[in-house]
Amino acid sequence: MIKEKIENLEKLIQSYEKVIVGFSAGVDSTLVSFIASKVLGENALIVLARTETILDEDVNLAKEIARKFNFNYREIEYNELEIKNYAENPVNRCYFCKSELYSRLLHLAVQENVKYILDGANLDDLGDYRPGRLAAKEKEIKSPLIECGFTKKDVREAALILGLPNYDKPAAPCLSSRIPYGTPIDKKSLEMIANGERFLHQMGFKNVRVRHFGNKARLEVDKEMIDILQHQLENVKKYFRKIGYNEVEVDPEGFASGKLNRDIINKIEILK
């Protein structure tokens, strides 16, 4: 079944002839980039956007993957906090972020005479609140994983079969997603979140989120790891105070992606 889906993905992307792939070093966009590079070679331009909301570790991973598989790789760099409406952190923040990214990729596509831009969205992404999908629709971005029926589980299985090194990489949405909607985003807050999550990863926790509430951090780790975190909490608090947090608490529910969307999903209207 999964091999058939991989074959269908190859055929679909090959039919595009020349593409740009938005690459983030996540497993989804890595799978699309790998297949595009396999079937189109130099006619697949793999592009990473370097902004203040992506971790340095992910940039380094992107470069390593690009070298390993000989991607036709390029980086673009800009400041997301300068995007109109973005820093105010409205509920449709991701719309403005993705719209800016896709506009830049479309500009590049014109320069490179490329007709199609691909993203790494999969079927599971359609079940969460994702205002960035509206931007993708408006800019006519192709989502080959969705077209070929890939769930997140399928993506990871395919990545494992194909030998992609990040097949089990935890999902890593942008750092702004740790800040409650309506709370302005600034560089200091993003740095605090990044440093906090990096520290937890170094301690051995795999899935982590540092939810940012001003000077208070609410920590999420996998539920089965909460006791371990509690036992080390004094050391954690000591470090978090150094990076700017006065209060630290552990979320008893444990890690859950998209937790800050719960209060708004199905209750809001996408604004333009």
ABEGO torsion letter per residue (X at the ends): XAAAAAAAAAAAAAAAGBBBBBBAGBAAAAAAAAAAAAAAEAABBBBBBBBAABBAAAAAAAAAAAAAAGBBBBBBBBBAAABBGAAAGBAAAAAAAAAAAAAAAAAAAAAAGBABBBBABBAAAAABBBAAAAAAAAAGBBBAAAAAGBBAAAAAAAAAAAGBAAAABBBBBBAAAABBBGBBBBAAAAAAAAAAAAAAAAAGBABBBBBBBEABBBBBBBAAAAAAAAAAAAAAAAAAAAAGBABBBBBAAEBBBGAAAAAABGABBBBX
